[in-house]
Amino acid sequence: MSLSFTNNIAVQGRARVLVPLCVGAGAYLFFLHIGNTLLQDSDSFWQIKIGQWILDHHALPYTDFYSFTRPGEPWISTSWLSQVLFAVSYSQWDWAGPVILTALAIAASAAIFVYLLGAHLEIPRSVLFAMLAVVLSLHHILARPHMLALPVMIGWVGVLMNAADRKVTPSWVWLPLMSLWANLHGGFVLGLALIGPMAIEAIWTLDSAKQIRLLARWFLFGVAAMAAACVTPYGWRTLLGATNILNLGELLSVISEWTPANFASFSAFEAAILGLIALGLFRGLTLSPPRILLILLFTWMGLTHVRSIEAFAFLVPLVLAKPLGERSPLPQLDDQASESGVARYVTIMGVLMIAAAAWTSTSVYMSHHRFTFTMDQTPVAAVDLLRERKAQRIFNGYQFGGYLISRDVPVFVDGRAELYGEKFVMDFFKAAEGKRPELLPRLLDEYRIDATLLGADTPGPQILDHLKGWKRLYADNIAVIHVRDEQPGMDSPMPAHSN
């Protein structure tokens, strides 16, 4: 009986390592197979372009040099390391590079997530939570910097939560995680903001004397974490750059990933919230006020901005893991049983086999598959025509900004909303989307526009069709070009056609 129990614990110890790796490998292969779905946001174009610029110039940008509306304006890239990684992968393997890099980040996220949950929950429940988290995040899983930062976010919050559960201070050994996060993506400010609630959770049940001492140590850790976040080429400017996007007010309501959650039709996020309520009621969970605060914070974030649903999906289970695990405690691992020579050998062989299988599958798949970017944000033919006719100042659709940057065409606007500011981009949207059509001729004259490049399914082209002094030059099922009637060299309209 004792031997059987020891063997079961040894198997559980190996599974604690191998199961997360298997989940990660499965997630990697799945997203490799559907890799084209990761290439649906034109921001990927300018992210790669900036990474290429950094590599070419061995420097980082401090001003804008891609637009003709904000040239020379202060702007820093808070995702410079992700952009470099994407640029390197793209230069080596075309679009397969960013797809593989993103799939690896998802795999690492899933593996770390299952491993952290496995400290408190049975393996099947940990895997189920991982599957649900990935499903909830599908809308925002794209080849962009936030995905490369996702495993770092999960690891960082896991470190904080583990320390809070054990009523200790996080080890300063983990501070480089914050530095890495700050170089990968501006979302690191969330990691700094969570230190306070986690500290309160750590001291919640202690007596007053211990509370003060532990809180002081958490405070020092928070200061050190903020200093670690400044270990970037931009230094303290990184903190300011990461928060600029939050000061865009009304503009956040018109950028799709920053819009609030919409419950007009039933969604996975709505199901998750209802499931969370049902779980609490069914299990009769009693949570400490700091844990309740954390769950409410992540839920509020997801409700306020759809891009934050992934934080809800991955971080809420980490907060709930210990209370759920206390309902059905896991057997304690026997170090001698789980760390024997045979156990280590089996674990290492398992890791190598999983890695080899993933690499082989990638090689076989890539030998007969080529990834392509979504066509509705790549107006290739229209841009070819504009470059042929030497258009200099193009009033472009928001979704086309990244592609124009990739073609070395100066843009009117692109996805760097924090560069252009709330008023400028709101005026643009109201003019191009027909909400205030009287703004359109004013913007065209103010910025001396000589051609427009707008989405074929947007109101802008219809407004321009009736705007005096402008004529339609080209149209397909992606984009429409209008030019001024009097513009030299552009006086021969080209018949519209479809690709």
HELIX and SHEET records of a PDB file:
HELIX    1   1 SER A    2  HIS A   33  1                                  32    
HELIX    2   2 GLY A   35  LEU A   38  5                                   4    
HELIX    3   3 ASP A   43  HIS A   57  1                                  15    
HELIX    4   4 TRP A   80  TRP A   93  1                                  14    
HELIX    5   5 ALA A   96  LEU A  117  1                                  22    
HELIX    6   6 ILE A  123  SER A  137  1                                  15    
HELIX    7   7 LEU A  138  HIS A  140  5                                   3    
HELIX    8   8 PRO A  145  ASP A  165  1                                  21    
HELIX    9   9 TRP A  172  TRP A  174  5                                   3    
HELIX   10  10 LEU A  175  LEU A  184  1                                  10    
HELIX   11  11 PHE A  188  ALA A  193  1                                   6    
HELIX   12  12 ILE A  195  ILE A  203  1                                   9    
HELIX   13  13 SER A  208  ALA A  229  1                                  22    
HELIX   14  14 ARG A  237  THR A  243  1                                   7    
HELIX   15  15 ASN A  244  ASN A  247  5                                   4    
HELIX   16  16 GLY A  249  SER A  253  5                                   5    
HELIX   17  17 SER A  256  TRP A  258  5                                   3    
HELIX   18  18 ALA A  268  ARG A  283  1                                  16    
HELIX   19  19 PRO A  289  THR A  304  1                                  16    
HELIX   20  20 VAL A  306  SER A  308  5                                   3    
HELIX   21  21 ILE A  309  GLY A  325  1                                  17    
HELIX   22  22 ASP A  335  SER A  338  1                                   4    
HELIX   23  23 GLY A  341  MET A  366  1                                  26    
HELIX   24  24 MET A  375  GLN A  377  5                                   3    
HELIX   25  25 VAL A  380  GLU A  388  1                                   9    
HELIX   26  26 TYR A  398  PHE A  400  5                                   3    
HELIX   27  27 GLY A  401  SER A  406  1                                   6    
HELIX   28  28 ALA A  417  TYR A  420  1                                   4    
HELIX   29  29 GLU A  422  ALA A  432  1                                  11    
HELIX   30  30 LEU A  439  GLU A  446  1                                   8    
HELIX   31  31 GLY A  460  ASP A  465  1                                   6    
SHEET    1   A 4 ILE A 394  ASN A 396  0                                        
SHEET    2   A 4 ALA A 451  GLY A 455  1                                        
SHEET    3   A 4 ALA A 479  ARG A 484 -1                                        
SHEET    4   A 4 TRP A 470  ALA A 475 -1                                        
END                                                                             
